[in-house]
Amino acid sequence: MTRGEAEITEQKSGTFQIIITSIPYRVNKSDMIISIVDLIREKKLEGVKDIRDESAKDIRIVIDLKSGVNPQKVLNFIYKHTVLESTFHFNMLALVDGTPETLSLKSILKEFISHRKEVVRRAAEFDLKKAEDREHILLGLKKALDHIDQVIKIIRASKDTETAKVNLMKEFKFTDLQASAILEMRLAKLASLERKNIEIELKEKQDLIAELKDLLKSPKKIIKVIYDDLKAIKEKYGDERRTRLIKGGVKAISEEDLIPEKETVLVYTKGGYVKTTDPGEYRTQKRGGVGVVDLETKEEDFITHMVAASTHSDLLFFTNTGKAFQIKMYEIPEGRRATKGKSIMNFLSLSADEKVTSILPMSKDNKKKTLQMILVTKKGTAKKVSAENFKDVRRSGLIAIKLEKGDELQDVLFVEKGEEVIMATALGQSIRFKESDVREMGRNAAGVCAMKLASGDSIIGVDIVRADVKDGGFLVMSVNGLGKKTKLSEYKVQKRGGSGIKTAKVTPKTGKLIVAKIVKDQTEMIAISQKGQVIRVELASIPSLGRQTQGVTIMRLRPGDSIASIAYL
């Protein structure tokens, strides 16, 4: 497969141009332009404002794009649907010792070298015979010039040319060829300069004969001739490759290849509306600000999840009923900060009473690892299961955990061997235990008790204490916008199944805790309220306080509003 080269340039107006600078070998430029125009006319290729051919000696096809169009997506579409990326087949049938054979690349190169050896050998033998014949003549001429007076005397005494030839052969032992060459020799050859030229030419021919004989005796020198010939051809005719060869054989461009890979934020609401948004939509503000409106929700709707991931990541959606669904991040349409999004029902086969409670991005790096997942319910049940079970989830979903009556799946996270799990409840309790306390189970298993809960309490946040975050903090936020960070060192490791320790002082002022997450290397946080207010703050501005404290105001909420979720950037 060979691919033409193209570059993307940004104009002063903020729009983009795609400039095609080369096309594949044997591809007609006009046909390629027509195929692009046809795609535009049929409305298969959108976002193109103009296309023109500015080629002179070099290829230059300019495609002007409309404002707001992603240029990489357009270019990938052109690669997929036109001959700008083409596959050329070639016949590997060749004659080997007179017999037709289909050869591999290695075999055909081997046969080519063998053929070139034979060509070089036969050329050397031909040149050697030609040089030896010329040497023979030159030896005769030199001998004649050394005895020129006697040669002239014999020629004058002979009645005709044939007699002169016979007399010269008899007197000087010349061969027929030498005698004929002498008789054809012009008088100008008798000049001393011409005599010198004959001696120089004779020396050159003798050196050439010695060189050719040496070549024919040495296989290494024949290979050297082949190498030098190919190098000379490269220097004379070689130039920069104008199209790119794609290794690994023919690979069709998939739908994913048409989507540029970039970081994006997924926003999901309680009412089941979902969209993706550019992280740049949210400007950084100081702690305690009122934020900006993220999306237009219904009065009773509010945002529950924000997930930052690549557009090429697989998204695992876990529901309150314990099922798992999978789609690609790029399948969810991108919207501006204030747009509503689309119903999740357009992407997942959810039942009427089924709600998404956890969204987990599975990146390409995660797919390469042998990971496990920890699943935690609102009533404090935990289960560990291999992530292998969720690499390819069918559209109709899979059972992720068997739930007791009245229980719901709360959180799902990746966990590795040797790590710890920390969780917090709505009434301000928390527990930290080793992941090994929960054995690996099958997808349909119910799990084990992770934490004993007081009446009216429930799990609101779960996170993983990894080796690189053990000196980090545990951030909690309440529904009334208060929050804080507490050092992880203040949470001792316990056995699973206990009632835990205090993580925050819950009062009517704070309201119940709504989120709990570990922070360390993250720099910023986005908090969203139930009425769609969003604030983006630096985590460094949130103070680190003890477990028994209430925290400080992170976001000032309007009357009747409360915190819905947070996400890190």
Residue pairs with C-beta under 8 A, 6 or more apart in sequence:
1 85
1 86
1 87
1 88
1 245
1 246
1 249
1 250
1 251
2 24
2 25
2 85
2 86
2 87
2 88
2 243
2 244
2 245
2 246
3 24
3 79
3 84
3 85
3 86
3 243
3 244
3 245
3 246
4 20
4 21
4 22
4 23
4 24
4 27
4 59
4 84
4 85
4 242
4 243
4 244
5 20
5 21
5 22
5 242
5 243
5 244
6 18
6 19
6 20
6 21
6 75
6 78
6 84
7 18
7 19
7 21
8 16
8 17
8 18
8 19
8 71
8 72
8 75
9 16
9 17
9 19
10 16
10 17
11 17
13 67
14 67
15 49
15 64
15 65
15 66
15 67
15 69
16 65
16 69
16 71
17 62
17 63
17 64
17 65
17 71
18 62
18 63
18 65
18 71
18 74
18 75
18 78
19 60
19 61
19 62
19 63
20 59
20 60
20 61
20 62
20 63
20 84
21 58
21 59
21 60
21 242
22 59
22 242
22 243
23 29
23 32
23 59
23 83
23 84
23 242
23 243
24 83
24 84
24 85
24 86
24 88
24 243
25 88
25 243
26 88
27 83
27 84
27 86
29 53
29 55
29 59
29 61
31 83
32 61
32 82
32 83
32 84
33 51
33 53
33 61
35 81
35 82
35 83
36 45
36 48
36 51
36 63
36 78
36 82
37 51
39 45
39 77
39 78
39 81
39 82
40 48
40 51
44 81
45 74
45 77
45 78
45 81
46 69
47 65
47 66
47 69
47 70
47 74
48 63
48 64
48 65
48 66
48 74
49 64
49 65
49 66
50 62
50 63
50 64
51 61
51 62
51 63
51 64
52 61
52 62
53 60
53 61
53 62
54 60
54 61
54 62
55 61
59 242
63 74
63 78
65 71
65 74
70 260
72 260
73 258
73 259
73 260
76 253
76 257
76 258
76 259
76 260
77 258
78 84
79 85
79 253
80 252
80 253
80 257
80 258
85 246
85 253
87 250
92 102
92 103
92 104
92 105
92 108
93 100
93 101
93 102
93 103
94 100
94 101
94 103
94 108
94 111
95 101
96 103
96 111
103 111
113 223
113 226
116 226
116 229
117 219
117 222
117 223
117 226
120 222
120 225
120 226
121 216
121 222
124 212
124 215
124 216
124 222
125 216
127 208
127 212
128 209
128 212
128 213
128 216
131 205
131 208
131 209
131 212
132 209
133 177
134 201
134 205
135 202
135 205
135 206
135 209
136 175
136 177
136 178
137 177
137 178
137 181
138 198
138 201
138 202
138 205
139 178
139 202
140 174
140 175
140 177
140 178
140 179
140 181
140 182
141 178
141 181
141 182
141 185
141 189
141 198
142 198
142 199
142 202
143 172
143 174
143 178
144 151
144 172
144 174
144 178
144 182
144 185
145 189
145 190
145 195
145 198
147 172
148 190
150 171
151 168
151 172
151 182
154 164
154 167
154 168
154 171
155 164
155 168
155 183
157 167
158 164
158 167
161 183
164 183
165 176
165 179
165 180
165 183
168 174
168 179
168 182
168 183
169 175
169 176
169 179
174 182
188 194
189 195
189 198
214 221
215 221
215 222
215 225
256 312
256 328
256 330
259 311
259 312
259 330
260 311
261 310
261 311
261 312
262 310
262 311
263 279
263 308
263 309
263 310
264 276
264 277
264 278
264 279
264 308
264 309
264 310
264 311
264 329
264 334
265 276
265 277
265 278
265 279
265 306
265 307
265 308
265 526
265 567
265 569
266 274
266 275
266 276
266 277
266 305
266 306
266 307
266 308
266 309
266 315
266 329
266 332
266 359
267 274
267 275
267 276
267 277
267 294
267 295
267 303
267 305
267 306
267 341
267 528
268 274
268 303
268 304
268 305
268 306
268 307
268 344
268 356
268 359
269 295
269 297
269 301
269 302
269 303
269 304
269 341
270 301
270 302
270 303
270 304
270 355
270 530
270 564
271 297
271 298
271 300
271 301
272 343
272 344
272 345
272 350
272 355
272 356
273 295
273 297
273 301
273 340
273 341
273 342
273 343
273 344
274 332
274 341
274 342
274 343
274 344
274 347
275 295
275 332
275 333
275 334
275 335
275 339
275 340
275 341
275 342
276 311
276 329
276 332
276 333
276 334
276 335
277 294
277 334
277 335
277 336
277 337
278 334
279 308
279 569
281 336
281 337
282 292
282 294
282 337
282 526
282 534
282 536
283 292
283 536
284 524
284 536
284 537
284 538
285 291
285 535
285 536
285 537
286 537
286 541
287 537
287 538
287 541
287 542
287 552
287 553
287 554
288 553
288 554
288 555
288 556
289 535
289 537
289 555
289 556
290 533
290 535
290 555
290 556
290 558
291 527
291 529
291 533
291 534
291 535
291 536
291 555
292 337
292 533
292 534
292 535
293 337
293 338
293 532
293 533
293 534
294 303
294 337
294 338
294 528
294 532
294 533
294 534
295 303
295 335
295 337
295 338
295 339
295 340
295 341
295 532
296 338
296 339
296 340
296 532
297 303
297 340
297 531
297 532
299 531
302 528
302 529
302 530
302 531
302 532
302 564
303 528
303 529
303 530
303 532
303 564
303 565
304 356
304 564
304 565
305 356
305 358
305 359
305 565
305 567
306 526
306 528
306 565
306 566
306 567
307 315
307 359
307 360
307 361
307 567
308 567
308 568
308 569
309 315
309 329
309 361
309 363
310 329
310 361
310 363
311 328
311 329
311 330
312 328
312 329
312 330
312 364
313 328
313 329
313 361
313 362
313 363
313 364
314 326
314 327
314 328
314 329
314 361
314 362
314 367
315 326
315 327
315 328
315 329
315 332
315 359
315 360
315 361
315 362
316 324
316 325
316 326
316 359
316 360
316 361
316 362
316 390
316 393
316 412
317 324
317 325
317 326
317 327
317 344
317 348
317 356
317 358
317 359
318 324
318 356
318 357
318 358
318 359
318 360
318 375
318 400
318 409
318 412
319 325
319 350
319 354
319 355
319 356
319 357
319 397
319 409
320 354
320 355
320 356
320 357
320 408
320 409
321 351
321 353
321 354
321 403
321 408
321 409
322 399
322 400
322 401
322 402
322 403
322 409
323 354
323 397
323 398
323 399
323 400
324 390
324 393
324 397
324 398
324 399
324 400
325 348
325 349
325 350
325 393
325 395
325 397
326 390
326 392
326 393
327 347
327 348
329 361
331 347
332 342
332 347
333 341
333 342
335 341
337 534
344 350
344 356
348 356
348 397
349 395
349 396
349 397
350 356
357 408
357 409
357 410
357 411
358 409
358 410
358 411
358 412
360 373
360 412
360 413
360 414
362 387
362 390
362 391
366 387
366 414
367 391
369 416
370 386
370 387
370 388
371 386
371 387
371 414
371 415
371 416
372 384
372 385
372 386
372 387
372 414
372 415
372 416
372 417
372 435
372 440
373 384
373 385
373 386
373 387
373 390
373 412
373 413
373 414
373 415
374 382
374 383
374 384
374 412
374 413
374 415
374 421
374 435
374 438
374 462
374 464
375 382
375 383
375 384
375 385
375 400
375 401
375 409
375 411
375 412
375 447
376 382
376 409
376 410
376 411
376 412
376 421
376 423
376 450
376 459
376 462
377 401
377 403
377 407
377 408
377 409
377 410
377 447
377 459
378 407
378 408
378 409
378 410
378 458
378 459
379 404
379 406
379 407
379 453
379 458
379 459
380 449
380 450
380 451
380 452
380 453
380 459
381 404
381 407
381 446
381 447
381 448
381 449
381 450
382 421
382 438
382 447
382 448
382 449
382 450
382 496
383 401
383 438
383 441
383 445
383 446
383 447
383 448
384 415
384 435
384 438
384 439
384 440
384 441
385 400
385 401
385 440
385 441
385 442
385 443
385 445
386 440
387 414
389 398
389 443
390 398
390 400
398 443
399 443
399 444
400 409
400 412
400 443
401 409
401 443
401 445
401 446
401 447
402 444
402 445
402 446
402 447
403 409
403 446
404 446
410 458
410 459
410 460
410 462
411 423
411 459
411 461
411 462
413 462
413 463
413 464
414 464
415 421
415 435
415 464
416 435
416 466
417 435
417 436
418 435
418 436
418 467
419 434
419 435
419 464
419 465
419 466
419 467
420 432
420 433
420 434
420 435
420 464
420 465
420 493
421 432
421 433
421 434
421 435
421 438
421 450
421 462
421 463
421 464
421 465
422 430
422 431
422 432
422 462
422 463
422 464
422 465
422 474
422 488
422 491
422 518
423 430
423 431
423 450
423 451
423 459
423 461
423 462
423 463
423 516
424 430
424 459
424 460
424 461
424 474
424 476
424 503
424 504
424 513
424 516
425 451
425 453
425 454
425 457
425 458
425 459
425 460
425 500
425 513
426 457
426 458
426 460
426 506
426 512
426 513
426 514
427 454
427 456
427 457
427 506
427 512
427 513
428 502
428 503
428 504
428 505
428 506
428 513
429 451
429 453
429 454
429 457
429 499
429 500
429 501
429 502
429 503
430 474
430 491
430 500
430 501
430 502
430 503
430 516
430 547
431 450
431 451
431 494
431 496
431 498
431 499
431 500
431 501
432 465
432 488
432 491
432 492
432 493
432 494
433 450
433 493
433 494
433 495
433 496
434 493
435 464
437 495
437 496
438 447
438 448
438 450
438 496
439 448
441 447
448 496
448 497
449 496
449 497
450 496
450 497
451 459
451 496
451 497
451 498
451 499
451 500
452 497
452 498
452 499
453 459
453 499
454 499
460 512
460 513
460 514
460 515
460 516
461 476
461 513
461 515
461 516
461 517
462 516
463 474
463 516
463 517
463 518
464 518
465 488
465 518
468 520
468 521
469 488
469 518
469 520
469 521
470 488
470 489
471 487
471 488
471 489
471 520
472 487
472 488
472 518
472 519
472 520
472 521
473 485
473 486
473 487
473 488
473 518
473 519
473 520
473 544
474 485
474 486
474 487
474 488
474 491
474 503
474 516
474 517
474 518
474 519
475 483
475 484
475 485
475 486
475 516
475 517
475 518
475 519
475 525
475 539
475 542
475 566
476 483
476 484
476 486
476 503
476 504
476 513
476 515
476 516
476 551
477 483
477 513
477 514
477 515
477 516
477 527
477 551
477 554
477 563
477 566
478 504
478 506
478 510
478 511
478 512
478 513
478 514
478 550
478 551
478 563
479 510
479 511
479 512
479 513
479 514
479 562
479 563
480 509
480 510
480 511
480 557
480 562
480 563
481 527
481 529
481 553
481 554
481 555
481 556
481 557
481 562
481 563
482 509
482 510
482 550
482 551
482 552
482 553
482 554
483 542
483 551
483 552
483 554
484 504
484 542
484 543
484 544
484 545
484 549
484 550
484 551
484 552
485 519
485 539
485 542
485 543
485 544
485 545
486 503
486 504
486 544
486 545
486 546
486 547
487 544
488 518
490 546
490 547
491 501
491 503
491 547
492 501
494 500
501 547
502 547
502 548
503 513
503 516
503 547
504 510
504 513
504 547
504 548
504 549
504 550
504 551
505 548
505 549
505 550
506 512
506 513
507 550
509 550
510 550
510 551
511 562
514 562
514 563
514 564
514 565
515 563
515 565
515 566
517 566
517 568
519 525
519 539
519 568
522 539
522 568
522 569
523 538
523 539
523 540
523 569
524 536
524 537
524 538
524 539
524 568
524 569
525 536
525 537
525 538
525 539
525 542
525 566
525 567
525 568
525 569
526 534
526 535
526 536
526 566
526 567
526 568
526 569
527 534
527 535
527 537
527 554
527 555
527 563
527 565
527 566
528 534
528 563
528 564
528 565
528 566
528 567
529 555
529 557
529 561
529 562
529 563
529 564
530 561
530 562
530 563
530 564
531 558
531 560
531 561
533 555
533 557
533 558
533 561
535 554
535 555
536 569
537 554
539 568
542 552
542 554
543 552
545 551
545 552
555 563
557 563
